[in-house]
Amino acid sequence: MPSGKVRWFDAKRGYGFITGDDGADVFLPAAALPAGVITVRRGAQIEYSEIDGRKGPQAMSVRLIGPKPSVVAARRPKPDDMAAIVEDLIKLLDGAGAKLRRHRYPAAAESHKLAAMLRAVADDFDVEE
């Protein structure tokens, strides 16, 4: 039974592609996924049977071996720590909002610091799927 990794999969479109262990690209239709599975993560290890489809090799009877561990998710702060960070960020944004209501932008140094903090918090929330 061939095996490989999910290169990408879009549940809305109902298909994706696998990169086989031999390096070949294989079409992955949603109908080939196990019962109850509606999506698979990029990088997930799978085994599949292969048939010749209209446009090339196509996976059938997919069996999930296991998802690739997410490095981003492993480095995320704990939810309790993240809650405290978000609350502090809200206080900073409230201060910036008050200055904007007085028709003034925050000082350049303050603006740069706030922008950097927003990017860092956004990166902690953003996890690849």
N, C-alpha and C positions, 0 to 999 in steps of 0.2 A: 504494500500500500504506500503510495507516495506521500511525502510530508513536505511541509514548507511553512512560511510565515505569511500572515496577512499583510499585503503591501498597503492596501487601503480598502475600506468598505463604507458605503453610504447607505444607511437604512432607508432614507427617503427615496432614493433611486432604486433600491432593491438589488444592488449588485456591488461588486468590488473585484479586486484582483489579488492573487496569491503569487508570491515568488517561491517557486519550488526549490528544494534543496539542490537541484541540478541547475538552477538559475533561470529556468523557463518561467514565463508569465502564464498564469492559468486564470481564466474567467471564473468568478465566484458568484453565482446567483443566490439570492436570499432563500430560494426553495431548497438549496443544498444544505442549509444549516440544520442542526439537530432540532427536533421538536421543542418548541418553547423558547428558542433562541432567536432574537430578532436582529441582533447586531453583534459584531465582533470587533475587538480593538486592534488597531494597527500593531503589528509585531507579534500577535498571538500565534503560538505554535499550533498547527493543525495537521491532521492526517485526512486524506481524501482519496476517493477513487476518481479516475479521470476518464472522460469520454471525449470524442471528437465532436465539437459543436459546430454550428454554422460558420463561425469565424475563428475557429481554432480550438485548442484544448479547453475543456470546461470541467470544473470540479463537481462531484456528486458525492453524496453520503459523507459529509464532513464530520469529523470527530475532533473536538477540542482537546488538545493536550494540556494547554495551560496558557494563560496570558503572560505577556512579557511584563516583568515588574516595572512600574513607572518610577523613574528616578525623581521626577518632579514631585510626585505624590509622597515619596519617601522623605523628601526634604521639607515638606510643608510643616508649618507650625501646628501645634496641637490646637483643637478648636477653642479651648479656653484661653490660650495665649492669643489666638487670632481675634477673639472677641475683644480683648483688652486693647489690641492694636487698632481695631476698627473704631472703638469708642474714642481713643485718643485722636485718631484721624478726624473723626466727626467734630471734635472740639476745635481742632485746627481749621477745618473747613468753615465752621461757624464764625470763627474770628475773621477769616478772609471774606466771608459773606457780609459781615458787618461793615468792613471797610468798603466793599463794593457798593453797599447801600448808601454810603456817604460819598459816592461818586469818586472813589479813589481805589486804585489797584494796590495790593500789598507791595512792600519794597521788593526790589529785585532779588536780594538774597533770600528773603522769606518765600518769594514765589518759586525760586529754583528748588529750595528745600521741600516745599509742599509738593511740587511736581515730581521730584525724586521719590518722595514717600508714596504718592499715589501710584507710580509705576511699580514700586516694590510690592505694595499690597495687591495690585492687580496681578502681578506675576504669581503671588501665592495662591490667588483664587483660580488662576488659569491652569487647568490640568488637561493634557492631551487625552483624547478618547479615540 
